Amino acid sequence: MDLFDYAADYTQSKPLAERMRPSTLDDFIGQEKIIGKNSLLRRAITADKLGSCIFYGPPGCGKTTLANIIASQTDAVCVKLNAVTSGVSDAKQVIEEAKNTLKMYGKKTYLLLDECHRWNKAQSDSVLQGIENGDILFIGSTTENPFTSMTKAIISRCRVFEFSRLKDTDIILGLKKAVADKEKGLGRFNLKVDDDAYTLWGWAANGDLRTALNALELAALTTTPDKDGLIHITKEDAGQSIQRKALSYDESMYYDMISAFIKSMRGSDSNAALYWATRLLEGGCDPLLICRRVMIHAAEDVGLADPRALVVATSAMQAFERIGLPEGKIPLCEAIIYVAEAPKSNSVVEAIAEAEDAVKNCKKESVPIYLRDPNYKSEKISGYKYPHSYGGWVEQQYLPDDVKDRKIYNPTDHGFEKTIQERQAKRAKGENFCIEEDKNKWELLL
């Protein structure tokens, strides 16, 4: 084996997902919103005018791949670090070398930092000066929201781009490219993949192309060829390779069952809600999808009729993520029962629509003088009544004059909203409901 054979063999030894990483913008899959033909990001990359930025989004959606494409398409030095294994000394060394490269060769240096949210304040501060002076161009990628997981100093110096999960069609496109590619993919194999296998991978990967490609590679390498040497991957093979059973329902039936589950919760039928949730789980549905639907229902259909419903639903999802199957079904089903049996109100959803309509139709949108921020005004702001000085509430106009009489939130008389309704009625009469409720509590205690 000569050097070239060894290099080719080494390339093929890499995981399929790594081999199939796109190397150009035209090969990049998905994220049309931020990397489409006329998008700001694409224009900036093409013109080589992109400054420091942060890519964040779920795993396998193309963050690291795009960072590599950006670095490779410019005449620049590319240095890759992982925030888990690198520290302050590594960052300082990169910056020092970047300065020298810029002085001697006039070349910029890209610092690609994967899992950038894992850097602490000291590590983040070590690159601030380099970013600000233009010594390096920083591209961080993370699965965490950088606005809450990273230091404000870094965020203020970077443009943030949010990536979304890939669509099923994007996943299937990436898989078919890998099957057809003879150089980097599985094109050298005598491979036949059924359409419903692609469909299952596209659905089960949950927007993560890396997961789907790993499953495809596993299926291709472990499926026994027939007598003609054909490797035939069926839907069942695909289900085993991605550790999800092949769906025991078609796509149309799957969405019908989700609809039945949601409508059963909305209709306060916990028996039916539990049945459809279990049927979905047994058919291979992602349990977290059911968790998310329970959370949405708790906010959308229960709302303020029972504010605890959202707390229960959110806690159930957190518990499921930590426990997993099969025990994770217990808190999940507990939340399904609680939310289904709770009193229902969609007043919050209706309030959102009312608020949006009020904003669109408010012609003279001036903030009442006494509500304005006095900190940066030259004129003296006065007239504001501090509610706590009046026992917790005082009658006062908060809406702009043009919509001052607009009723945006209309509580029902279901559950806790009946209490809210009573409070609103007292305020309409000019009564201080806070003092009255405190008085009633003390009377009950005495």
C-alpha positions in Angstrom: 0.0 0.0 0.0 1.5 3.4 -1.1 0.9 6.8 0.5 -2.1 7.6 -1.7 -3.8 4.3 -1.0 -3.3 4.9 2.7 -4.8 8.4 2.5 -7.8 7.0 0.6 -8.2 4.3 3.2 -8.0 6.8 6.1 -10.7 9.0 4.5 -13.0 6.0 4.2 -12.4 5.1 7.8 -14.0 8.3 9.0 -17.7 8.1 9.9 -20.1 8.7 7.0 -21.4 11.9 8.6 -17.9 13.3 8.7 -17.1 12.3 5.1 -20.3 13.8 3.8 -19.8 17.2 5.3 -20.5 19.8 2.5 -17.5 21.8 1.5 -19.3 24.6 -0.5 -22.3 26.7 0.1 -24.1 25.1 -2.9 -23.8 21.7 -1.3 -25.1 22.9 2.1 -28.4 21.4 3.1 -31.2 23.3 4.8 -31.3 26.6 6.7 -32.7 28.5 3.7 -33.9 31.3 6.0 -30.3 32.3 7.0 -28.2 30.9 4.1 -30.5 31.2 1.1 -29.5 32.8 -2.2 -30.2 36.4 -1.2 -29.7 36.2 2.6 -27.5 38.6 4.5 -25.2 35.8 5.7 -24.6 34.3 2.3 -23.9 37.7 0.8 -21.4 38.4 3.6 -19.7 35.1 3.1 -19.5 35.5 -0.7 -18.0 39.0 -0.3 -15.6 37.8 2.4 -17.0 40.5 4.7 -18.4 38.4 7.5 -17.2 39.5 11.0 -17.2 37.5 14.2 -20.4 35.5 14.7 -22.1 32.8 16.7 -24.2 30.0 15.3 -26.6 28.3 17.6 -29.2 25.6 17.2 -30.0 21.9 17.7 -27.4 19.2 17.0 -26.8 18.1 13.4 -28.3 21.1 11.7 -25.1 22.4 10.0 -23.5 24.9 12.4 -20.0 23.4 12.4 -20.2 22.6 8.7 -21.1 26.1 7.8 -18.2 27.5 10.0 -15.8 25.2 8.1 -17.2 26.3 4.7 -16.7 30.0 5.7 -13.1 29.4 6.7 -12.3 27.3 3.6 -13.8 29.8 1.1 -11.6 32.6 2.2 -7.8 33.0 1.9 -7.4 32.8 5.7 -5.9 30.6 8.3 -8.4 28.3 10.1 -7.8 27.2 13.7 -10.3 24.9 15.3 -10.8 24.5 19.1 -13.3 22.8 21.3 -14.4 24.7 24.3 -14.4 21.4 26.4 -10.7 20.7 25.9 -9.2 24.2 25.4 -8.4 27.0 27.8 -7.0 30.5 28.1 -3.5 29.5 27.1 -4.8 28.0 23.9 -6.8 31.1 23.0 -3.8 33.4 23.7 -1.6 31.3 21.5 -4.0 31.4 18.6 -4.3 35.2 18.9 -0.5 35.7 19.0 0.0 33.5 16.0 -2.9 35.3 14.2 -1.1 38.6 14.8 2.1 37.4 13.3 0.3 35.8 10.3 -1.5 39.0 9.6 1.7 41.1 9.8 3.9 38.7 7.7 1.4 37.4 5.1 -1.6 39.7 5.4 -3.8 36.7 6.1 -6.7 36.7 8.5 -7.2 33.9 11.0 -10.6 32.3 11.8 -11.0 30.8 15.3 -13.7 28.1 15.1 -14.8 27.3 18.6 -17.2 24.3 19.0 -19.4 24.1 22.1 -18.5 27.8 22.7 -21.1 28.1 25.6 -18.8 25.9 27.7 -16.2 28.7 28.0 -16.3 30.5 31.4 -15.9 34.2 31.8 -12.0 34.1 32.0 -11.8 32.1 28.8 -14.2 34.3 27.0 -12.4 37.5 28.2 -9.1 36.1 26.8 -10.4 36.5 23.2 -12.3 39.8 23.6 -9.3 42.1 22.7 -8.4 39.9 19.8 -11.9 40.1 18.4 -12.2 43.8 19.0 -8.8 44.6 17.4 -9.5 42.4 14.4 -6.6 40.0 15.2 -9.0 37.1 14.8 -12.4 36.4 13.4 -14.4 34.4 15.9 -17.0 31.8 14.9 -18.6 30.0 17.8 -21.1 27.1 17.5 -23.4 26.0 20.3 -26.5 24.1 21.0 -27.3 26.5 23.9 -28.9 29.9 23.6 -25.9 32.2 23.7 -27.9 35.1 25.2 -28.3 33.1 28.4 -25.3 30.8 28.3 -22.4 33.1 27.2 -21.0 36.4 28.6 -22.6 39.6 27.3 -19.2 41.0 26.3 -18.8 38.2 23.7 -22.4 38.5 22.5 -22.0 42.3 22.0 -19.0 41.7 19.6 -20.6 39.0 17.5 -23.5 38.6 15.2 -25.8 35.8 16.3 -27.5 33.4 13.8 -30.1 31.0 15.0 -30.3 27.6 13.1 -33.5 25.5 13.1 -34.0 21.8 13.0 -33.7 20.3 9.5 -36.9 19.3 7.8 -37.6 15.7 7.0 -37.1 16.5 3.3 -33.6 17.9 4.1 -32.7 14.8 6.0 -33.8 12.5 3.1 -31.9 14.7 0.6 -28.7 14.3 2.6 -29.2 10.5 2.9 -29.8 10.1 -0.8 -26.7 12.1 -1.6 -24.7 9.8 0.7 -26.1 6.7 -1.0 -25.2 8.0 -4.5 -21.8 9.5 -3.7 -19.1 7.0 -4.8 -16.1 9.0 -3.5 -17.1 10.0 0.0 -20.4 8.1 0.5 -21.8 4.6 0.0 -21.9 4.7 -3.8 -19.4 1.9 -4.0 -21.8 -0.5 -2.3 -24.5 -2.4 -4.2 -27.2 -0.7 -2.1 -30.9 -0.4 -2.4 -32.9 1.6 0.2 -36.7 1.5 0.3 -38.5 4.8 0.2 -40.3 4.1 3.6 -36.8 3.5 5.1 -35.8 7.0 4.0 -39.1 8.3 5.4 -38.5 6.7 8.8 -35.0 8.1 9.1 -36.2 11.5 8.1 -38.8 11.4 10.8 -36.9 9.6 13.5 -33.7 11.8 13.2 -35.7 14.7 14.6 -33.9 17.3 12.4 -30.4 15.8 13.1 -28.7 14.8 9.8 -25.7 13.4 11.6 -28.0 10.9 13.5 -29.6 9.9 10.2 -26.3 9.4 8.4 -24.9 7.3 11.3 -28.1 5.1 11.1 -27.7 4.7 7.3 -24.1 3.7 7.6 -24.9 1.2 10.4 -27.7 -0.3 8.3 -25.5 -0.6 5.2 -22.6 -2.2 7.0 -24.6 -4.7 9.0 -27.3 -5.8 6.5 -26.4 -9.1 4.9 -26.2 -9.0 1.1 -28.4 -11.3 -0.9 -27.0 -14.0 -3.3 -26.5 -11.3 -5.9 -24.6 -9.1 -3.5 -27.4 -6.6 -3.2 -27.7 -4.9 0.2 -31.4 -4.2 0.6 -32.4 -1.9 3.5 -36.0 -2.1 4.5 -38.1 0.1 6.8 -37.5 -2.5 9.6 -33.7 -2.3 9.1 -33.9 1.5 9.3 -35.9 1.3 12.5 -33.3 -1.0 14.1 -30.4 1.1 12.9 -31.8 4.3 14.5 -33.0 2.5 17.6 -36.6 3.3 16.8 -39.1 0.6 15.9 -40.6 1.0 12.4 -43.8 3.0 12.8 -46.9 0.7 13.1 -48.9 3.4 11.3 -48.5 5.4 8.1 -47.7 9.1 8.1 -51.4 10.2 7.7 -52.5 8.0 10.6 -49.6 9.3 12.7 -50.8 12.9 12.4 -54.4 11.8 12.9 -53.4 10.1 16.2 -51.6 13.3 17.4 -54.7 15.3 16.5 -56.8 12.8 18.5 -54.5 13.1 21.5 -54.6 16.9 21.5 -58.3 17.1 21.1 -58.9 14.5 23.8 -56.9 16.6 26.3 -58.8 19.7 25.2 -62.0 17.8 25.6 -61.1 16.9 29.2 -61.1 13.1 28.4 -58.1 11.8 30.3 -59.0 8.2 29.3 -58.8 8.9 25.6 -55.7 11.2 26.0 -53.8 8.4 27.8 -54.9 5.9 25.1 -53.7 8.0 22.2 -50.5 8.9 24.0 -49.7 5.2 24.7 -50.7 4.3 21.1 -48.2 6.9 19.8 -45.4 5.7 22.1 -46.0 2.0 21.1 -45.9 3.0 17.5 -42.4 4.6 17.8 -43.3 8.3 18.4 -40.7 10.5 20.1 -41.9 10.8 23.7 -40.6 14.3 23.9 -43.0 15.3 21.1 -45.8 14.2 23.4 -44.2 16.1 26.3 -44.1 19.3 24.2 -47.8 18.9 23.2 -48.8 18.6 26.8 -46.9 21.8 27.6 -48.5 23.6 24.7 -51.9 22.4 25.7 -51.4 23.5 29.3 -50.7 27.1 28.1 -53.1 27.2 25.2 -56.2 25.4 26.4 -55.9 25.4 30.2 -54.2 28.8 30.6 -55.0 30.8 33.6 -58.0 28.6 34.5 -55.3 26.6 36.3 -51.8 28.2 36.1 -50.3 25.1 37.8 -51.0 23.0 34.7 -48.0 24.5 32.9 -45.8 23.9 35.9 -46.9 20.3 36.0 -46.4 19.8 32.3 -42.9 21.5 32.3 -41.8 19.5 35.3 -43.0 16.2 33.6 -40.9 17.0 30.6 -37.8 17.7 32.7 -38.4 14.5 34.7 -38.8 12.5 31.5 -35.5 13.9 30.1 -33.7 12.8 33.3 -35.4 9.5 33.8 -36.1 8.2 30.3 -38.1 5.1 29.4 -39.8 3.2 30.9 -40.2 5.0 34.2 -40.4 8.4 32.5 -43.9 7.4 31.4 -45.1 7.9 35.0 -44.6 11.7 35.3 -45.6 12.1 31.6 -49.0 10.3 32.2 -49.4 12.2 35.5 -49.2 15.5 33.5 -51.5 14.2 30.8 -54.2 13.4 33.4 -53.7 16.7 35.3 -53.9 18.8 32.2 -56.8 16.9 30.7 -58.8 17.1 33.9 -58.0 20.8 34.5 -60.6 23.5 33.8 -60.2 25.0 30.3 -59.7 28.6 29.1 -58.2 29.9 25.9 -58.4 33.5 27.1 -54.6 33.9 26.9 -54.6 33.0 23.2 -57.5 35.4 22.6 -55.7 38.1 24.6 -52.6 37.7 22.3 -54.8 38.2 19.2 -56.5 41.2 20.9 -53.2 42.8 21.8 -51.8 42.3 18.3 -54.9 43.9 16.8 -54.7 46.8 19.3 -51.1 47.5 18.4 -51.8 47.4 14.7 -54.8 49.8 15.0 -53.3 52.3 17.6 -52.8 55.4 15.5 -51.3 57.7 18.2 -49.0 55.5 20.2 -47.7 57.9 22.9 -46.7 56.6 26.3 -48.5 58.6 29.1 -46.0 61.1 30.5 -46.0 59.7 34.0 -45.1 56.2 32.7 -42.0 57.3 30.8 -38.5 56.4 31.9 -37.2 59.5 33.8 -33.5 58.4 33.8 -32.5 59.9 30.4 -35.1 62.6 30.1 -34.2 66.3 30.5 -37.8 67.3 31.6 -39.1 66.3 35.0 -41.4 63.3 34.9 -44.1 63.4 37.5 -47.6 62.1 38.2 -46.9 58.4 38.5 -48.7 56.7 41.4 -46.6 54.0 43.0 -49.1 51.1 43.6 -47.3 49.9 46.7 -47.8 53.3 48.4 -51.6 52.7 48.0 -51.8 49.2 49.4 -50.8 47.3 46.2 -53.1 49.0 43.6 -54.3 52.4 42.6 -56.5 53.5 39.7 -54.3 54.8 36.9 -54.2 54.8 33.0 -51.5 52.6 31.5 -52.6 52.2 27.9 -52.0 54.9 25.2 -54.9 57.4 24.9 -56.0 56.0 21.5 -56.7 52.5 23.0 -57.2 53.4 26.7 -60.7 51.7 26.8 -59.7 48.6 24.9 -60.3 45.3 26.8 -57.6 42.9 25.7 -57.7 40.1 28.3 -61.2 38.8 29.1 -61.1 36.0 31.8 -63.7 33.3 31.9 -65.4 32.1 35.0 -63.5 28.8 34.9 -61.2 27.8 37.7 -58.7 30.4 38.9 -59.9 32.8 36.2 -63.1 33.4 38.2 -60.8 35.0 40.9 -59.2 37.1 38.2 -62.6 38.1 36.9 -63.7 39.2 40.4 -60.5 41.2 40.9 -61.1 43.0 37.6 -64.7 43.8 38.6 -63.5 45.4 41.9 -60.9 47.5 40.1 -63.5 48.6 37.6 -65.4 50.0 40.7 -62.3 51.7 42.0 -62.0 49.2 44.9 -58.5 48.1 46.1 -58.8 44.3 45.7 -55.3 43.8 47.3 -56.4 45.3 50.7 -59.7 43.5 50.6 -58.1 40.1 49.9 -55.5 40.6 52.6 -58.3 41.5 55.1 -60.2 38.3 54.2 -57.0 36.2 54.7 -56.5 37.7 58.2 -60.1 37.1 59.1 -59.8 33.5 58.1 -56.6 33.1 60.2 -58.2 34.7 63.2 
